[in-house]
Amino acid sequence: ITGKTVPDIQGMLKLVEDSHLKLCPDVPFVGWDVVLSADPKLPVCLLEVNLSCNFFRGTFDKRVYLNFIDDALVKLQEQRLAADKA
């Protein structure tokens, strides 16, 4: 929304990134639903992780996204081949 800012966006990003690394480090792309609360004891909370994201309502740079996915799939294939050899 034009003119509005999200409070503590950096803290929110850190929470999501840390959670992703801890909970699903091998999943290259997920969506996180984040709750902003009026409770000062818990101002930001993760509601859920969406493992099947879609882009129906958003715009994005397809080239950047596809390069990201390609890199992630190459990495996963390398890990699979290494595991098959072990």
C-alpha positions as a Markdown table, in Angstrom:
| # | Residue | x | y | z |
|---|---|---|---|---|
| 1 | Ile | 0.0 | 0.0 | 0.0 |
| 2 | Thr | 1.5 | 3.3 | -1.1 |
| 3 | Gly | 2.9 | 5.3 | 1.8 |
| 4 | Lys | 2.8 | 2.5 | 4.3 |
| 5 | Thr | 5.7 | 0.7 | 5.9 |
| 6 | Val | 6.0 | -2.7 | 7.5 |
| 7 | Pro | 7.4 | -2.3 | 11.0 |
| 8 | Asp | 10.7 | -4.2 | 11.6 |
| 9 | Ile | 10.9 | -5.7 | 8.1 |
| 10 | Gln | 14.5 | -6.7 | 8.7 |
| 11 | Gly | 13.6 | -8.6 | 11.8 |
| 12 | Met | 10.8 | -10.3 | 9.9 |
| 13 | Leu | 13.1 | -11.3 | 7.1 |
| 14 | Lys | 15.6 | -12.7 | 9.6 |
| 15 | Leu | 12.9 | -14.8 | 11.3 |
| 16 | Val | 11.8 | -16.2 | 7.9 |
| 17 | Glu | 15.3 | -16.8 | 6.7 |
| 18 | Asp | 16.4 | -18.5 | 10.0 |
| 19 | Ser | 13.2 | -20.6 | 10.0 |
| 20 | His | 13.7 | -21.7 | 6.4 |
| 21 | Leu | 17.3 | -22.8 | 7.1 |
| 22 | Lys | 16.2 | -24.7 | 10.2 |
| 23 | Leu | 12.9 | -26.2 | 9.0 |
| 24 | Cys | 13.4 | -26.8 | 5.3 |
| 25 | Pro | 16.9 | -26.2 | 4.2 |
| 26 | Asp | 16.7 | -28.5 | 1.2 |
| 27 | Val | 13.5 | -26.8 | -0.2 |
| 28 | Pro | 14.6 | -24.1 | -2.6 |
| 29 | Phe | 11.4 | -22.0 | -2.6 |
| 30 | Val | 8.6 | -21.6 | -0.1 |
| 31 | Gly | 6.2 | -19.0 | 1.0 |
| 32 | Trp | 5.9 | -17.8 | 4.6 |
| 33 | Asp | 2.8 | -16.3 | 6.1 |
| 34 | Val | 3.8 | -13.9 | 8.8 |
| 35 | Val | 1.6 | -12.3 | 11.5 |
| 36 | Leu | 2.2 | -8.8 | 12.9 |
| 37 | Ser | 0.8 | -8.7 | 16.4 |
| 38 | Ala | -0.1 | -5.8 | 18.7 |
| 39 | Asp | 1.3 | -8.0 | 21.6 |
| 40 | Pro | 4.7 | -6.5 | 22.5 |
| 41 | Lys | 5.8 | -9.9 | 23.8 |
| 42 | Leu | 5.3 | -11.5 | 20.4 |
| 43 | Pro | 5.3 | -8.7 | 17.7 |
| 44 | Val | 6.0 | -11.1 | 14.8 |
| 45 | Cys | 5.0 | -14.7 | 14.4 |
| 46 | Leu | 5.1 | -17.3 | 11.6 |
| 47 | Leu | 1.6 | -18.5 | 10.8 |
| 48 | Glu | 2.5 | -21.2 | 8.2 |
| 49 | Val | 4.8 | -22.3 | 5.5 |
| 50 | Asn | 3.4 | -22.8 | 2.0 |
| 51 | Leu | 5.4 | -25.5 | 0.1 |
| 52 | Ser | 3.3 | -25.0 | -3.0 |
| 53 | Cys | 3.6 | -21.3 | -3.8 |
| 54 | Asn | 1.9 | -19.6 | -6.7 |
| 55 | Phe | 2.3 | -16.3 | -8.5 |
| 56 | Phe | -1.3 | -15.7 | -9.5 |
| 57 | Arg | -1.5 | -12.2 | -7.9 |
| 58 | Gly | 2.1 | -11.1 | -8.2 |
| 59 | Thr | 4.5 | -9.9 | -10.7 |
| 60 | Phe | 8.1 | -11.1 | -10.7 |
| 61 | Asp | 11.2 | -11.2 | -12.8 |
| 62 | Lys | 10.8 | -14.6 | -14.5 |
| 63 | Arg | 14.5 | -14.7 | -15.6 |
| 64 | Val | 15.7 | -14.2 | -12.1 |
| 65 | Tyr | 13.2 | -16.8 | -10.7 |
| 66 | Leu | 14.0 | -19.4 | -13.4 |
| 67 | Asn | 17.8 | -18.9 | -12.9 |
| 68 | Phe | 17.2 | -19.4 | -9.1 |
| 69 | Ile | 15.2 | -22.6 | -9.6 |
| 70 | Asp | 17.7 | -23.9 | -12.2 |
| 71 | Asp | 20.6 | -23.4 | -9.7 |
| 72 | Ala | 18.6 | -25.1 | -6.9 |
| 73 | Leu | 17.7 | -28.1 | -9.1 |
| 74 | Val | 21.3 | -28.5 | -10.2 |
| 75 | Lys | 22.4 | -28.4 | -6.6 |
| 76 | Leu | 19.8 | -31.0 | -5.7 |
| 77 | Gln | 20.9 | -33.2 | -8.5 |
| 78 | Glu | 24.5 | -33.0 | -7.4 |
| 79 | Gln | 23.4 | -34.0 | -3.9 |
| 80 | Arg | 21.4 | -36.9 | -5.2 |
| 81 | Leu | 24.3 | -38.2 | -7.3 |
| 82 | Ala | 26.7 | -37.9 | -4.4 |
| 83 | Ala | 24.2 | -39.8 | -2.1 |
| 84 | Asp | 23.8 | -42.5 | -4.7 |
| 85 | Lys | 27.6 | -43.0 | -4.7 |
| 86 | Ala | 27.8 | -43.2 | -0.9 |
